[in-house]
Amino acid sequence: MLKWILLTVAVGAEVFATLCLKYSDGFTKPWPVMGLGAGFLTALYLESVVIRMGLPVAITYAIWAGAGIALVALSSRVLFADPLNLAMLAGMALIAAGVCVVSVASHAQASTV
């Protein structure tokens, strides 16, 4: 259970860091740049801990990246009024489906080894 909590926190840190990119105004504002660095370092560290705890790299990264993409898209819609149309939502649904396929395939592979 702890590895899933840590992975969730890693996703949150990655989303925070990515959103700081917008606020950094091309790396010209120091506080958002520091938030960006701290967020990505935290996310990568926690992702490495989750992998060390035994979650396969493929699953860890698929969830981290897929959830990050969806949450950044939704957050940037709310915070910055970025576009989010039906095609983009469909793309995020395909990403979620891909994460599920990777997860199922990884579990199937682990059970045959």
C-alpha positions in Angstrom: 0.0 0.0 0.0 2.8 2.4 0.8 4.3 2.1 -2.7 1.0 3.3 -4.2 0.8 6.3 -1.8 4.4 7.2 -2.7 3.7 6.9 -6.4 0.6 9.2 -5.9 2.8 11.7 -4.2 5.4 11.4 -6.9 2.7 12.1 -9.5 1.6 15.2 -7.5 5.2 16.5 -7.3 5.6 16.0 -11.0 2.4 17.9 -11.8 3.4 20.7 -9.4 6.9 20.9 -11.1 5.4 21.0 -14.6 2.9 23.7 -13.7 5.8 25.7 -12.2 7.2 25.8 -15.8 4.4 28.2 -16.7 4.9 30.3 -13.7 8.7 30.5 -14.1 8.3 32.6 -17.3 11.1 31.0 -19.2 13.2 30.4 -16.1 13.3 34.1 -15.2 11.4 33.9 -11.9 13.5 32.3 -9.2 10.7 30.9 -6.9 8.9 29.0 -9.6 12.3 27.7 -10.8 13.1 26.4 -7.3 9.6 24.8 -7.1 10.2 23.2 -10.5 13.6 21.7 -9.4 12.2 20.6 -6.0 9.1 19.1 -7.6 11.0 17.1 -10.2 13.7 15.9 -7.8 11.0 14.8 -5.3 9.1 13.0 -8.1 12.1 11.2 -9.4 13.3 10.2 -5.9 9.9 8.9 -4.9 9.6 7.0 -8.2 13.0 5.4 -7.5 11.8 4.4 -4.0 8.6 2.8 -5.5 10.7 0.8 -8.0 13.0 -0.3 -5.2 9.9 -1.4 -3.3 9.2 -3.9 -6.1 6.8 -2.2 -8.4 8.0 -2.9 -12.0 9.6 0.0 -13.8 7.1 -0.3 -16.7 4.1 0.0 -14.5 5.7 2.7 -12.3 6.6 4.9 -15.2 3.4 4.3 -17.2 1.3 5.4 -14.2 3.5 8.3 -13.4 3.6 9.6 -16.9 0.0 8.9 -17.8 -1.5 10.4 -14.6 0.9 13.3 -14.9 -0.2 14.1 -18.5 -3.9 13.9 -17.6 -3.5 16.0 -14.4 -1.4 18.6 -16.0 -3.9 19.0 -18.9 -6.8 19.3 -16.5 -4.9 21.7 -14.1 -3.7 23.9 -16.9 -7.2 24.2 -18.2 -8.4 25.4 -14.7 -5.3 27.6 -13.9 -4.4 29.0 -17.3 -7.6 28.5 -19.4 -5.5 26.3 -21.7 -7.6 24.5 -24.4 -9.0 21.1 -23.6 -11.3 19.7 -26.3 -12.9 16.3 -27.1 -9.9 15.1 -29.1 -7.5 15.9 -26.3 -9.8 14.1 -23.8 -9.9 11.1 -26.1 -6.1 11.1 -26.3 -6.0 11.1 -22.5 -8.4 8.2 -22.5 -6.1 6.3 -24.8 -3.2 7.0 -22.5 -5.2 5.6 -19.6 -6.0 2.5 -21.7 -2.3 2.1 -22.5 -1.4 2.3 -18.8 -4.0 -0.5 -18.2 -2.5 -2.6 -21.0 1.0 -2.2 -19.6 -0.1 -3.1 -16.1 -2.1 -6.2 -17.2 0.7 -7.3 -19.5 3.3 -6.8 -16.8 1.3 -8.9 -14.3 0.7 -11.6 -16.9 4.5 -11.7 -17.7 5.3 -11.9 -14.0 3.0 -14.8 -13.4 4.6 -16.8 -16.2 8.1 -16.4 -15.1 
